[in-house]
């Protein structure tokens, strides 16, 4: 009986060590995955990030949300007999998104893409 309990305890110890290693590996994989995702992203300075935030805030802040036709409103009657809006959906998101995109794009100039340049040269050479 003691021998079985010793084997069980040894296996539980191995299992705990393996679980700790597994968690370490998962954390390392997560870090590497984030580094892979960030590898080709351009780096921005804190000032550039602030400019982007300000452009978005300005685009949203100056957008006219007062047009009633932009919304779908579902009304319902509550148990006290009062009418209330249960959901309000903004339909005209395209205009808002376009406004934000234009403001953010105005902060940058578009770089030439090396792949496109090479592709154009290969068409010209053909």
N, C-alpha and C positions, 0 to 999 in steps of 0.2 A: 504494500500500500504506500509506504514512504517513497519507494522508488518511482511510482507513478506520479505522486504529488511533486517530486523533484523534477521529473520530466515535464510535467505540466507547467511548473514555475519557470523552467528554463525556456520553454516554448513561448510563454507569455512575455518573458523578458526579450526574447528575439523579436517577437511581434511588435513590442513597444519601440525597440530600436529601429526596426524596419519602418514603422509608421513615422517616426521622427525623420528618418532619411527621406521617406516619400514626401513628407511635407516640405523638407528642404528642397528637394528636386522640383516640386511644384512651384515653389517660390522662385527658384532660379529660372525655371521655364517662363514664368510670368514676366520676370524682369527682362529676359532675353526677347520675349515676344514684343514687349513695349519698345525695346531698342530697335528691333527690326521694323516696327511700324513707324518709328520716328526717323529712321535712317535717311530717307530721301526728302524729308520735310525741310523746307527752308527755315533757317533760324531767324527769329525776330528779336529785336531789342525790346526792352521794357517800354521805351518811348513809342516804338511802332505798335506794340500791343495796345498801349493807351490810345493811340490815334485810331486804331480799329474800333475799340470800344466807344470812343467819342463819336465816330462816324455812325455807328449803329444806334447809339442813344439819340443822336440828332435826327437820323432818318425816322426812327420810331416816334420820337418826341414831337416832330413837326407833321406827322401823318394825321390826316383828318379822320378820326374815328367816329365823328358825329353823324355820318350818313346812315340813316336808318335802313336803307335798302341793302346795305352790306351784311346784314345780320339775318340769320334764321332764329326765331325765338319760339320756343315751345312753352305754352302757358298751361298751368294746371290749377285746379281748385283744391285748396287745403281743407282740412277737417273743420276749420272755423268759417268756411265759406269765403275765404279771401282768395283772390286770384294772384298767382305769383309765377314768375318765370322759372321754369325748371331747368332749361338749358338755353344758352345763348351761344350760337356759333358764328364766327366771322367767316364770311364766304369769300371776300375779295382779298385773299392773302397774296395773290400773285403781284398786285401792285405794291404791297408793302415789301415783299421780298425783292422785287426789282429795285425799289428805292434804296434798300439796304445794300444790295449788290453794287449799285452805281456809286454809292458813297464810299464803300470800301475799295472798289476798283480805282476810284479817283485818287486814292492814296499811293498807288503803285504805278509803275510802268511795266508793261508786259515784256518779258525777256524772250529772245529767240530760242526756240526749242531745237537743240542740236539734231535730233532725229528728223524733224521736219525739214531742216536746212539740207541735210544729207539726202533725204528723199527727193527734194526738189532738184538737187544737183544731178541725181541719177536719172531723173526724167529728162533734164536738159541734155545730158550726155547721150541719151538713147536716140 
